[in-house]
Amino acid sequence: MTELFETLGVDMEVSDMSFSVSLDDGHGYEWGTRNGLSSLFSQKRNLQNPHFWHMLWEVTKFKDDALRYTSCI
């Protein structure tokens, strides 16, 4: 993303950002990036949830696909 911004001439600043998701008032998925695995598995039941593991696989697949796509541009 930073390479794209540099190419477009967008001004950037260094920052410390995180991302989190909470669905269905905390009864669905809860996920965060701030504190490593403790945030990723903020709901301990997700350790054994195949749907959660599939979501993680999809996120990783999306990242890989996006990197592959942007390297072709």
N, C-alpha and C positions, 0 to 999 in steps of 0.2 A: 504494500500500500504506500509506503514511504517513497519507493521508486516512482510510482505513478504520480504522487504529489510533486516530487522533484521535477519530473518530466513536464508537468503542467504548470510549473512555476508557483505552486501554492506555498505560502509561508507556513512553516511548522515550528512548534515549540516542544521541547522535551516535557513529558508528563508521566505520571504514574496512574494508569487507569486499570480498572477491573470490569468484569462483566458478571452479572448474576441474573438468574431467572427463578421466579416463583410462580407456579401455576395452581389454580384452584385453591386459593387461600392456604397454601402450604400443604394441601392434601395430595397434590399432584407432584410434579417434579420440582425440586429445589436444587439449584446448582450455582456455583460461583467459581471465580478464578483467582480470588485474592490470596487465599492461604493454602494453595496446593491441594493435596489430596483431602485434607480436612474440609475444605470448601466443596470440592467436587463431590464428596460423599457426605454432605451435611445431613442427609437423611440416611442413616445407617442401613435401612431396609433396601436401599438401592444397590448395595453390595451384591445382593442376591436377586436383583430384578433384571431379567433378561431384556425387557424393553428399554431399561436405562442403558445397559451395555450396548444395545443396538443403536441407541441415540448417539452414544459416544463414538461408535464405529462410523456412523453417518457424518458426524461433525469432522472426524479425521479424514474421511473420504472426500468431503466437500473441500477441505483445506488443500488436500493433495490435488484434486481436480482444478481448483482455482489457481494454484501455483503452476500447474502444467499449462493451463490456458494462458496465463499471463506471460509465461516464458515464450509463448509462440507469437505474441503480439510484437 
